[in-house]
Amino acid sequence: MRHRSKRSRRWRWIKISQTLFALALLSFLIGSTASSVKAIDAASSAVIPQPEFPTKSTLPWLHVQGNFIVNENGSAILLRGVSIEDQDYMSAVNGHIFGEADIVNLVRIWHVNAIRVPIFPDLWKNNPNYAERFLDPIVTMGSKYGVYIILGWHAHGNPITGQTDLPAWKDLPPFHGNPYDPNLTLATSFWNSVGERYENNSVVIYSIFDEPAYITWQAWRPVAQQLVGVIQSHNPRALVLVSGVSWAYDLRGVTLDPVEARNVVYETHPYPGDSTVYGAWDTYFGYLASRYPIFAGEWGYQPGDADRNLDATAMSYGVPLLSYMDEHNISWTAWCWSSNWAPLMLNPNGSPTEFGQLVISFLASHNE
């Protein structure tokens, strides 16, 4: 795990030529460091032993100071890590859930300091023991291994009208017809329950609503403020992530109409197709980084994917985005540390895909 604790570290990296960075990563991906890749593949697919270093029982509380996320000592931190699968889904479809070997792998091999955990509204409302079975173990492991756990309400759509996307797999088990249910009453109930459950836990960070869509910022902002208030009514110190509209990409409305609450970080999901469909990174979220902390909660690519929103390469998208986020002090979690959910960071045997190798390479180079 790496904490970006001093701004000087960031400036040392910014001074590195983006061209050299791109060439180095490209060399990594095409095999000039084949032995290292093989070692990473083997380590990623193997059962990782218990770490030799002492584990932490807790982590510092994080809060917002200007456009930085800082710890209790006022040192700036960049959260960098991966998203995993919904654990109820993983249990039902794969027959297992995220375990201790996985988190040790992510800490020691991938060098993450944050893990984002999506929670489908449909699965939450149909499993009364969801938190006990699937959230408590991950939060406990996060505390043990010194990793922040970002709990994300994986709703899509308009929480006021209920409009959402209904995928072709909506009725396939374990789902019940509306996986991304954006219902505001359900979201409020969820955050009341989860906010109270982890109110004294510094490990937990809250992402209130995955991808608002079919809604303007002007309509979404009061809803976001309401959900932030629900969480912070239980835990006034909570760090809370607020997504933009247009599937979380668009944060332009923040300039004139920000959420009026403490410890708010603005979340964007810059997938490859978004800049083409909507507009440039600078216009839609990057410009805010000088005023507020920004978190890219989902990003990733899959060369040749049928979904044009994911079809890209390391050189056309992955390397430029990583450089951009680093220069603008943007925290992130890549999507998805999985061999099932695209864009994939893992092959079926557990070794990293090209995308996964890019993430490992970047995190290893920043593990100061």
C-alpha positions in Angstrom: 0.0 0.0 0.0 1.2 3.5 -0.8 0.1 6.8 0.6 0.9 9.8 -1.5 1.8 11.7 1.6 3.7 14.7 0.3 3.1 17.0 -2.7 6.8 16.9 -3.5 6.4 13.3 -4.6 3.7 14.3 -7.0 5.8 17.0 -8.6 8.8 14.6 -9.0 6.5 12.3 -11.0 5.1 15.2 -13.1 8.6 16.2 -14.1 9.0 12.8 -15.7 8.4 13.0 -19.5 5.0 11.7 -20.5 6.7 10.3 -23.6 9.2 8.3 -21.6 6.4 7.0 -19.4 4.4 6.0 -22.4 7.3 4.2 -24.0 8.2 2.4 -20.8 4.7 1.2 -20.4 4.4 0.1 -24.0 7.7 -1.8 -23.6 6.2 -3.5 -20.6 3.1 -4.5 -22.4 4.8 -5.9 -25.5 7.2 -8.0 -23.5 10.5 -6.3 -23.1 10.2 -7.2 -19.5 8.7 -10.6 -20.1 10.3 -12.2 -17.1 8.7 -9.6 -14.8 5.3 -10.1 -16.4 5.6 -13.9 -15.9 6.5 -13.3 -12.3 3.5 -11.0 -11.8 1.2 -13.5 -13.6 2.4 -16.3 -11.4 2.0 -14.3 -8.2 -1.4 -13.0 -9.2 -2.7 -16.5 -9.9 -1.1 -18.2 -6.9 -2.4 -18.3 -3.4 -0.6 -15.4 -1.7 1.0 -16.2 1.7 0.3 -14.1 4.8 2.3 -10.9 4.7 5.5 -10.7 6.7 5.0 -7.1 7.6 2.8 -6.0 10.6 -0.8 -5.3 9.6 -2.7 -2.3 10.8 -5.7 -2.4 13.0 -7.1 0.9 11.7 -6.4 3.7 9.2 -6.3 7.5 9.7 -9.5 9.3 9.1 -9.5 11.2 5.8 -11.0 14.6 5.1 -11.1 17.2 2.4 -8.8 20.2 2.6 -9.0 22.5 -0.4 -8.6 20.3 -3.5 -6.8 17.5 -1.6 -7.8 14.4 0.4 -5.6 14.6 3.5 -5.1 12.4 6.6 -5.2 13.5 10.2 -1.7 15.0 9.9 -2.7 17.2 7.0 -0.7 15.1 4.5 -2.2 14.8 1.0 -3.2 11.3 -0.1 -4.1 9.9 -3.5 -6.4 6.8 -3.3 -5.4 4.3 -6.0 -6.7 0.8 -6.4 -9.3 -1.4 -8.1 -13.0 -2.2 -8.1 -14.1 -5.7 -7.4 -17.4 -7.5 -8.1 -20.5 -7.3 -6.1 -20.0 -10.0 -3.4 -23.5 -11.4 -3.5 -23.2 -11.9 -7.3 -19.7 -13.4 -6.9 -21.0 -15.8 -4.3 -24.0 -16.9 -6.4 -22.2 -17.1 -9.8 -18.6 -18.0 -8.9 -19.2 -19.9 -5.7 -16.8 -17.9 -3.6 -16.2 -14.3 -2.5 -13.3 -11.9 -2.1 -11.0 -13.4 0.6 -7.9 -12.8 2.5 -5.6 -14.2 -0.2 -7.1 -11.7 -2.6 -6.5 -8.6 -0.5 -3.0 -9.7 0.3 -2.4 -10.1 -3.5 -3.7 -6.6 -4.1 -1.6 -5.1 -1.3 1.7 -6.9 -2.0 1.5 -7.4 -5.8 -0.8 -4.7 -7.0 0.2 -2.1 -4.4 -3.3 -0.7 -3.9 -4.4 1.5 -1.0 -8.1 1.4 -1.9 -10.7 -1.2 -3.0 -14.0 -0.2 -4.4 -16.9 -2.6 -3.6 -20.1 -2.2 -5.7 -23.4 -3.1 -4.1 -26.3 -3.8 -6.5 -29.6 -2.4 -5.1 -31.5 -5.4 -6.4 -29.3 -7.8 -4.5 -29.2 -5.7 -1.3 -33.0 -5.5 -1.0 -33.4 -9.2 -1.6 -30.8 -10.3 1.0 -31.5 -9.2 4.6 -28.0 -10.5 5.6 -26.1 -8.8 2.9 -24.0 -6.5 5.2 -23.2 -9.2 7.6 -22.2 -11.8 4.9 -20.5 -9.6 2.3 -19.5 -6.2 3.7 -18.3 -6.8 7.2 -15.6 -9.3 6.1 -14.2 -6.8 3.5 -14.2 -3.9 5.9 -12.5 -6.1 8.6 -9.8 -7.1 6.0 -9.4 -3.5 5.0 -8.6 -2.5 8.5 -6.3 -5.4 9.0 -4.3 -4.8 5.9 -4.4 -1.0 5.8 -6.6 -0.5 2.7 -9.5 1.9 2.5 -12.8 0.3 1.5 -15.1 2.3 -0.8 -18.7 1.1 -0.5 -20.5 2.0 -3.7 -24.3 2.0 -4.2 -24.3 0.5 -7.7 -27.5 2.3 -8.9 -27.9 3.7 -12.4 -30.4 6.2 -13.7 -32.7 8.8 -12.3 -33.5 8.4 -8.6 -36.5 10.8 -8.9 -38.4 9.2 -11.9 -37.0 5.7 -11.6 -35.8 5.6 -15.2 -32.9 3.2 -15.6 -31.2 0.8 -18.0 -32.5 -2.7 -17.9 -29.8 -5.1 -19.3 -30.5 -8.3 -21.1 -29.3 -10.3 -18.0 -31.7 -8.5 -15.7 -33.7 -11.7 -14.9 -30.8 -14.1 -14.7 -30.0 -15.3 -11.2 -29.1 -13.9 -8.8 -31.0 -10.8 -10.1 -34.7 -10.1 -9.9 -35.5 -7.9 -12.9 -34.0 -4.5 -11.9 -30.3 -4.8 -11.0 -29.5 -1.1 -11.0 -32.7 0.1 -9.2 -32.3 3.9 -8.7 -35.2 4.2 -6.3 -34.4 7.1 -3.9 -36.3 5.6 -0.9 -34.2 2.4 -1.3 -31.0 4.3 -1.5 -31.9 6.4 1.5 -32.7 3.2 3.5 -29.4 1.6 2.4 -27.3 4.6 3.5 -29.1 4.9 6.8 -28.3 1.3 7.5 -24.7 1.3 6.2 -23.9 4.7 7.6 -25.0 3.6 11.1 -23.2 0.3 10.8 -19.8 1.8 10.0 -20.1 5.1 11.7 -17.0 4.7 13.8 -14.8 3.0 11.2 -12.2 5.2 9.5 -11.6 2.5 6.8 -14.9 3.0 5.1 -15.5 5.6 2.3 -19.0 6.1 0.8 -19.9 6.4 -2.9 -23.5 7.5 -2.8 -24.8 6.5 -6.3 -22.8 4.9 -9.1 -24.1 6.5 -12.3 -26.8 9.1 -12.3 -28.4 9.3 -15.7 -31.5 10.7 -17.5 -31.2 13.6 -15.1 -29.6 17.1 -15.0 -27.1 18.2 -12.5 -29.6 20.8 -11.2 -32.0 17.9 -10.4 -29.4 15.5 -9.1 -27.5 17.9 -6.8 -30.3 18.2 -4.1 -30.6 14.4 -4.2 -26.9 14.0 -3.7 -26.9 16.5 -0.9 -29.7 14.5 0.8 -27.8 11.2 0.6 -24.6 12.8 1.8 -26.6 14.2 4.7 -28.0 10.7 5.6 -24.5 9.3 5.8 -23.0 12.2 7.7 -25.9 12.2 10.2 -24.4 9.0 11.5 -20.8 9.9 10.8 -19.9 13.6 10.5 -16.3 12.7 9.6 -17.3 10.4 6.6 -15.6 11.0 3.3 -18.3 10.9 0.7 -18.0 10.5 -3.1 -20.6 12.3 -5.3 -20.8 11.2 -9.0 -21.5 13.4 -11.9 -24.4 13.0 -14.3 -24.4 11.4 -17.7 -23.3 8.0 -16.3 -21.1 9.8 -13.7 -18.9 11.4 -16.4 -20.2 15.0 -16.3 -19.2 17.2 -13.4 -19.7 20.6 -15.1 -22.6 21.6 -12.9 -20.4 21.6 -9.8 -18.9 25.0 -10.6 -22.2 26.9 -10.0 -24.0 24.5 -7.8 -21.7 22.4 -5.6 -22.9 20.0 -2.9 -23.0 22.0 0.4 -21.4 19.6 2.8 -18.1 18.8 4.3 -15.7 16.1 3.1 -17.2 15.8 -0.4 -15.1 14.3 -3.2 -16.5 14.5 -6.8 -16.5 11.2 -8.7 -16.2 10.7 -12.5 -16.2 7.6 -14.7 -14.0 8.4 -17.7 -14.4 5.4 -20.0 -12.9 5.6 -23.5 -16.1 6.5 -25.4 -17.2 9.3 -23.0 -14.8 11.9 -24.4 -16.1 11.2 -27.9 -19.8 11.2 -27.0 -19.7 14.1 -24.5 -16.5 16.0 -24.5 -12.9 16.4 -23.3 -11.6 15.4 -19.9 -10.7 19.0 -19.1 -14.2 20.3 -19.8 -16.1 17.6 -18.0 -14.1 17.0 -14.8 -10.4 18.0 -15.1 -11.0 21.7 -14.7 -12.4 21.1 -11.2 -9.2 19.5 -9.9 -7.8 22.8 -8.9 -10.8 23.5 -6.6 -12.0 20.1 -5.4 -10.6 16.6 -4.9 -11.6 14.4 -7.9 -12.0 10.6 -7.9 -12.2 8.5 -11.0 -14.3 5.7 -9.5 -14.4 3.6 -12.7 -12.1 3.6 -15.7 -10.8 0.9 -18.0 -10.5 -0.4 -21.5 -10.7 -3.6 -23.5 -9.1 -3.7 -27.0 -11.5 -4.9 -29.7 -14.5 -5.0 -27.4 -17.9 -4.8 -29.1 -18.9 -2.0 -26.7 -17.4 1.1 -28.3 -17.4 2.7 -24.9 -14.7 0.2 -23.8 -12.8 -0.4 -27.1 -9.4 1.3 -26.7 -5.7 0.5 -26.2 -3.1 1.3 -23.6 -1.5 3.9 -25.9 -4.7 5.5 -27.1 -6.4 5.7 -23.7 -4.8 4.0 -20.7 -1.4 5.7 -20.7 -2.8 9.2 -21.5 -5.5 8.9 -18.8 -3.1 7.7 -16.1 -0.7 10.6 -16.9 -3.7 13.0 -16.9 -5.0 11.8 -13.5 -1.5 11.9 -12.0 -0.9 15.5 -13.2 -4.3 16.6 -11.9 -4.0 14.9 -8.5 -7.0 12.7 -9.3 -7.5 9.5 -7.2 -8.9 6.4 -8.9 -10.0 2.8 -8.8 -9.8 0.9 -12.1 -12.7 -1.3 -13.2 -12.7 -4.2 -12.8 -10.4 -6.6 -10.9 -12.3 -9.6 -12.3 -12.3 -12.2 -15.1 -16.1 -11.8 -15.5 -16.9 -8.1 -15.5 -15.6 -6.0 -18.4 -13.3 -4.4 -18.9 -11.3 -7.2 -17.5 -8.1 -6.9 -15.4 -7.8 -10.6 -14.9 -7.6 -13.6 -17.2 -9.6 -16.8 -16.3 -6.4 -18.2 -14.7 -6.1 -15.1 -12.4 -3.1 -13.6 -14.3 -3.4 -9.9 -15.4 -4.7 -8.9 -18.8 -3.0 -6.2 -20.8 -5.2 -3.7 -18.9 -4.3 -5.3 -15.6 -0.6 -5.2 -16.4 -0.8 -1.5 -17.1 -2.4 -0.9 -13.7 0.2 -3.1 -11.9 3.0 -1.3 -13.7 1.7 2.2 -12.8 1.1 1.3 -9.2 4.5 -0.4 -8.8 6.2 2.7 -10.2 4.4 4.8 -7.6 5.0 2.6 -4.6 7.4 4.9 -2.9 
